[in-house]
Amino acid sequence: MSNIDYGDLLNLRWELVDTIASKTMRIAAQRYLNLSPNEKSLPSNPNHKPLLLYIHIPFCLTLCPYCSFHKFRFDEPSAKRYFEFLHQEMRMVHALGYRFDSIYFGGGTTTILPRELATTIDLAKSLFDIREVSCESDPAHLGDLEDDYLQGKIDRLSVGIQSFDDDTLKQIGRYKKFGSGIEQYEKIKRYLPLFPIVNVDMIYNYPHQSEEALHREIDTILTLRPPQVTFYPLMYAPGIRESLSKRWGRLSDVKEATFYKIIMERMQGIYTQRSAWAWSLSHEGIIDEYVIERSEYVGIGSGAFSFIGNTLYANTFSLPEYAKRLSVGKLPITHTATFPSRAIKQYRMMVELFGLQPSQEHLWVENTLLKMVGAYKEGKVTASGAYLFSVMMREFYNGMDYVRETMRSELTKEDGLIGS
């Protein structure tokens, strides 16, 4: 069952909740998410404690304007070479003593080269005791998953639909790229039986979106009944916030909170809420926010992040630099940030509560304040608290977007290509 108390549904004032959560996370991000150049390698892992392995595939056929993740326009020769270096990095991490029991592929478009993706999964399973593989995709590349190479290799497929509304799809530049809402619905319906878990990613709080339009989106989800749904609030990355505000309109925090309430009310009783954003027909299984259950993880690939001990490690965002470092036997880490113990406890508290679980961190001041504002009571996160932690996670991701933008700021066109 969901560990959330719906009895007092979002009784806090939207402006107060959003102001407190947003400002708190922005201050924290500015203070701690400052990566500095550092060629420090990952420490060895003599205890062999199983972690999560994140693998980044930074290629897309076209680049969506609102997407802040690290990606380049697809060049097949470069992408094939990239996978060769990716395999080398995986072996180097194995040599350091790291062991993994689950993999999360993110992008970019992870399925852009099905054969190379399959060989990467096979290599990981030969090196580590992998129990589950989670992979992102988009509606245009679902057909790739029927490739014989990938049959039976993916346990959880997350598909970025974002909207079934044709007007919205046209406004955000996805209609021509992925098809109409009906076409995407039929694609998802076809693939539901082919994977143990299929997650549908949805975005809400588009500036033009009405309450009626949101209800139609939820109606579609409840008719389709995918095993999992993730509702993300629309987020403008810091570097493109002004341009998207002029192009699509400014985001409304009050409307976001109202829409969040609608989603909770409509999904409750049919789906189990697994995090502030994720909903499942089952109360078990892998969900998008792996950071909830994984306090440490290793990321491989250009632009990937690792968090081990008290340090965040960032791989180079340049593909030639990525290849160069691995060619001489060095991990491609170029920047790090080290956090004080209290900041790490605060981060763990945030993700645990975002996952709707009472925090195990003994932070008296923070716990007292959260209880005072009604974020949780009697061992359960309240509906008001779920919204509060949704806003905090939104701002955390905005902070990570700023890190990505900083890391990408000096890249040129040539940084998206790997020579032969």
Buried (B, 14 or more C-beta within 10 A) or exposed (E): EBBBBBEEBBEBEBEEBBEBBBEBBBEBBEEBBEBEEBEEEBEEBEEEEBBBBBBBBBBBEEEBEBBBBBBBEBBEEBBEBBBEBBBBBBEBBBEBBBBBBBBBBBBBBBBBBBBBBBBBBEBBBEBBEBEBBBBBBBBBBBEBBEBEBBEEBBBBBBBBBBBBBBBBBEBBBBBEBBBBBEBBBBBBBEBBEBBEBBBBBBBBBBBEBEEEBBEBBBEBBEEBEBBBBBBBBBBBBBBBBEEBEEEBEEBBBEBBBBBBBBBBBBBBEEBBBBBBBBBBBEEEBBBBBBBBBBBBBBBBBBBBBBBBEEBBBBBBBBBBBBBBBBEEEEBBBBBBBBBEEEBBBBBBBBBBBBBBBBBEBEBEEBBEEBEEBBBBBEEBBBBBBBBBBBBBBBBBBBBBBBBBBBBBEEBEEEBBBBEE
